[in-house]
Structures are given as structure tokens and as C-alpha cells.
Amino acid sequence: QLQLMESGGGLAQPGGSLRLSCAASGFTLRNSVIGWFRQAPGKEREGVSCISRGGSSTKYADSVKGRFTVSRDNAKNTVYLQMNSLKPEDTAVYYCAAALSGTCYYSSLRDHEYDYWGQGTQVTVSS
């Protein structure tokens, strides 16, 4: 059964860092574009970042550009989201998602582009 699982969420202070991981079972991540999304309470889910199948192309929402870095280790079947300089407004449930078609380069970081989703991991930024 195809599954994605996020981990690494938790509580961080403003200015702190967290690294999220997205691991796959039942399929090989290297065949998919991987996106990261987040949803804060009372808000719509928003796209945060994506990474191409080979890892050479990435994209970021303006709100996280320069602070977040997406990477992948296809040998470990895992994608990472390194989050630095965290702000309280980064508080949300973070999801990874896999797109079997399309590219990160042309992605609009929209939900409908992605086929499979993880259950999410909570990130809370607070002092």
C-alpha cells in the first residue's frame, strides 16, 4: 500500500529550526515530484515548496523563501524540509505529497497537482 509519512514536527522557538522528513512506503519516491504544504488553523492549505524527481529543481512560496530548504535522498526514499528562522506564522500542520506526473519547475504548488498525501505533522513556533 502506497503511504507517505511525515516526521520531525514539534515545538520550536521563534528563530529556531526544525527538519521535517517525508518517508515513503509502497512506492519509490524518486519517480515523483514531492511537495510540502501546510495548513494553519482556520486557513486554507497552502503550498510551501516542491522538489523535482532528481532534486535539481526546487521551488518555494515567497513566505518561506530564504528560510526553508527542500532536499531529497532517493537512496533513503526520503525528502526533507529544513526550516530555519522560524516565525510564529509558520505554525501549521505540514504535509508532504507526491505527484506522479508534472514537474516541480512548472508547479503552482496547488493541491490538485498531487496524487498522494501524508497524514501531516504539527509544527508550533512559540516562545
C-alpha positions as CSV (number, residue, x, y, z in Angstrom):
1,Q,0.0,0.0,0.0
2,L,1.3,3.4,-1.0
3,Q,2.0,5.6,2.0
4,L,3.7,8.8,2.9
5,M,4.7,9.6,6.4
6,E,5.9,12.9,7.8
7,S,8.0,13.3,10.9
8,G,10.1,15.8,12.7
9,G,7.5,18.3,13.7
10,G,7.3,19.7,17.2
11,L,7.7,22.9,19.2
12,A,10.3,25.5,18.2
13,Q,11.1,29.0,19.5
14,P,11.0,31.9,17.1
15,G,14.3,32.0,15.2
16,G,14.7,28.3,15.8
17,S,14.9,25.4,13.4
18,L,13.2,22.1,12.6
19,R,13.8,19.5,10.0
20,L,10.8,17.6,8.6
21,S,11.2,14.2,6.9
22,C,8.8,12.6,4.4
23,A,9.3,8.9,4.0
24,A,7.5,6.6,1.6
25,S,6.4,3.0,1.7
26,G,4.9,1.0,-1.1
27,F,6.5,3.1,-3.9
28,T,9.7,4.7,-4.9
29,L,9.9,8.5,-4.2
30,R,12.4,9.1,-7.0
31,N,9.6,8.7,-9.5
32,S,7.6,11.5,-8.0
33,V,7.7,15.3,-7.6
34,I,7.4,15.9,-3.9
35,G,5.6,18.9,-2.5
36,W,5.3,20.3,1.0
37,F,2.2,22.0,2.1
38,R,0.9,23.5,5.4
39,Q,-2.4,24.3,6.9
40,A,-2.8,26.7,9.8
41,P,-6.0,26.7,12.0
42,G,-8.8,28.4,10.2
43,K,-6.8,28.8,7.0
44,E,-6.7,27.0,3.7
45,R,-3.9,24.7,2.9
46,E,-1.0,26.4,1.1
47,G,1.9,25.1,-0.9
48,V,5.3,25.7,0.7
49,S,7.8,24.0,-1.6
50,C,8.5,21.3,-4.2
51,I,11.4,19.4,-5.4
52,S,11.9,17.6,-8.7
53,R,12.5,13.9,-9.1
54,G,16.2,14.2,-9.4
55,G,16.5,17.0,-6.8
56,S,17.9,19.6,-9.2
57,S,14.9,21.8,-9.3
58,T,13.2,23.4,-6.3
59,K,10.5,26.0,-5.7
60,Y,9.4,27.9,-2.6
61,A,6.5,30.1,-1.6
62,D,7.5,33.7,-1.0
63,S,6.6,33.4,2.6
64,V,9.4,30.8,3.2
65,K,12.0,31.7,0.6
66,G,15.4,32.1,2.1
67,R,14.4,30.3,5.3
68,F,13.3,26.8,4.2
69,T,15.3,24.3,2.1
70,V,13.9,21.2,0.5
71,S,16.1,18.3,-0.4
72,R,15.9,14.6,-1.1
73,D,17.8,11.4,-0.6
74,N,16.5,9.0,-3.1
75,A,18.7,6.2,-1.8
76,K,16.8,6.5,1.5
77,N,13.5,7.1,-0.2
78,T,13.1,10.3,1.9
79,V,12.5,14.0,1.3
80,Y,13.4,16.7,3.8
81,L,12.3,20.2,4.6
82,Q,14.8,22.2,6.6
83,M,13.1,25.1,8.3
84,N,15.3,27.8,9.7
85,S,14.5,31.3,11.2
86,L,11.1,30.0,12.2
87,K,8.3,32.5,12.8
88,P,5.1,32.1,14.8
89,E,3.2,32.4,11.5
90,D,4.9,29.2,10.4
91,T,2.7,27.3,12.9
92,A,0.7,24.8,11.0
93,V,0.2,21.1,10.2
94,Y,2.8,20.3,7.5
95,Y,2.1,17.7,4.8
96,C,4.2,16.1,2.1
97,A,2.6,15.0,-1.1
98,A,3.7,13.1,-4.2
99,A,2.9,13.9,-7.8
100,L,3.3,11.1,-10.3
101,S,3.1,13.4,-13.3
102,G,4.2,17.0,-14.0
103,T,7.3,18.8,-12.8
104,C,8.3,21.0,-9.9
105,Y,9.5,23.7,-12.3
106,Y,6.0,24.2,-13.7
107,S,4.2,23.5,-10.4
108,S,1.9,26.1,-9.0
109,L,2.1,24.4,-5.6
110,R,-1.6,23.6,-5.7
111,D,-3.3,20.7,-4.1
112,H,-4.7,19.3,-7.3
113,E,-1.3,18.6,-8.8
114,Y,-0.5,16.0,-6.2
115,D,-1.8,12.4,-6.0
116,Y,-0.8,11.0,-2.6
117,W,-0.6,12.7,0.8
118,G,0.8,12.0,4.2
119,Q,-1.1,12.5,7.4
120,G,0.7,15.6,8.4
121,T,3.0,16.7,11.3
122,Q,2.3,19.6,13.7
123,V,4.8,22.4,13.8
124,T,4.3,25.0,16.5
125,V,6.5,28.1,16.7
126,S,6.1,29.9,20.0
127,S,8.1,31.3,22.9
